[in-house]
Amino acid sequence: MTTNGHIPMLDLVTVHRELEEELVSVFRAALGTARFIGGPMVEDFEVEFAEFCETPHCVGVGSGTDALRFALIAAGVQPGDTVVTVPNTFIATTEAISQAGARPDFVDIHELTYTLDPHALRVYLEAECVRDPRTRRVVNKRTNSPVTAVIPVHLYGQTADMDPILELADEYDLIVIEDACQAHGAEYLSRKDGRWRKAGSMGHAAVFSFYPGKNLGACGEAGAITTHDEGLAEHCRKLRDHGQAKKYFHAVEGYNGRLDAVQAGILRSKLRYLAKWNEQRRECARVYDELLADGAAAVTVPHVPAWSKPVYHLYVVRTGSRDDLQRHLADAGIGTGIHYPVPLHLQLAYARSGWNRGDFPVSEEAATEILSLPMFPGLCPGSQRRVVDAISAFASLRSATR
């Protein structure tokens, strides 16, 4: 889609125009039954999304942040525990940790995939932690806090390298919660299992966001937890609904984090198209890769390891002239984004947490160089050619002025 010659980074209008009657019928059905919270629409979506993710259980909730908070609590993370994740992610990852009563800590990302570096996680566990001789749990030496969980973030539509992360988790008795909020349908080739596994099916639990811009997006806020653990799923169902197993009988204190029926119905309708949309994104990525292959644009394209089958929630290139390139593309009528400009350990929200510039150099350098190009189903090769031509023109101008 282009609007007056403008190529947006994301087009949310066209897909909803194409599905308008189908999506409006969901609202009509909800009006006809007045089942706006819970009920068959939510239950049917949970069944179908669990099947899509190759897990037996799915719990629909109000947002991806709700999903991660509930999954951490239900998995057994306690107030005061430390949960390890990466600095190169959206702040909702660490907000959920804090809201569960735990404290976030970081390990750096891999320089090629931008996801959690398993080697950095091992160094963290071996050098920055000790085992409590009484409990045998690993404890952070700086904070004296037990490290009980790790959240690998499947970023930009590509999974983290899960086999070594899961092996470390087994060795150190860590809970693994996948943050799959950008990875609906992404796959990981497990060398241990000898098969491809879906994002959302590998940890103790996984969480998804259905924010409108996601590969599978609601028309509002929504999220979900997937898991193989029936007890964890049941606990999440209580947490999302004020701790009640049935109306007015509260087993625990919970939250108001329910998925409403209209959003569930919309998601169920869209789920039927998700595999096709993901293939369209992969084709868009292939076109970008081909157009950028000669190096004239002087940007680094996304790295895809042999163990990864990404779904390209974002197509993120890298260049040392990122800010100037972004301005050049904006002047050419091309939308872009930066995901993310400030690593979490340097955010003002965590200014008192003791992290400093230089603590996570791979994340810090990436934050100054990454740029998200237009990426959405329906993006035509002609528009992609225009994007790449504009990048190449910028590279030529830079070269001529040196």
Protein Blocks (a to p, Z undefined) as FASTA:
>chain_A
ZZehiacfbdcklmmmmmmmmmmmmmmmmmmnopaggcjklmmmmmmmmmmnopabdcdd
fbfklmmmmmmmmnopaehiacdddfbbcfklmmmmmmnopacddddddfklopacfklm
mmmmmmmpccdfklopacdfklopacfbdcdddehhiacdfklmmmmmmmnopacdddfk
lmghiacddfklopacdehilmmbdcddfbfklmbdcebdddddddfblklmmmmmmmmn
goiabghiafbdcdddbdcfklmmmmmmmmmmmmmmmmmmmmmmmmmmmmmmnomnopac
ddddfkbccehlbacdddfklmmmmmmmmmnopacddddfbdfklgfklmmnopaehjlm
mlmmmmmmgccddddehiafklmmmmmmmmmmmmmmmmmmZZ
